[in-house]
């Protein structure tokens, strides 16, 4: 029963990450900065990865390897230079 509830919570967090990611994507395509939505996307993406590791497992699946690769990128790297570079390149694209 607890595993079922945990799976539902993990799925809802994943759906929130997908939803906020789509909003950020459409904002980027329309040339709008959505800093608040981007923050929530990163939070939910990290939460999805972390909660995915807490499921019981007997061997490593592909999802575990992808989580290991994506977690340092999402959580431990300093994203400020990446965000600054993306803002600068977006500003160059918006001038024309």
Number of C-alpha atoms within 10 A of each C-alpha: 6 7 10 9 10 15 15 12 14 20 15 14 20 20 15 18 21 15 15 21 19 14 16 22 15 13 16 13 9 10 13 13 13 14 12 10 17 17 13 16 21 16 16 22 23 22 18 22 22 16 16 18 13 10 11 8 9 5 6 8 9 8 12 15 10 11 18 14 11 15 17 12 13 17 16 9 11 11 12 9 10 11 12 11 12 12 13 12 11 15 12 10 10 11 6 5
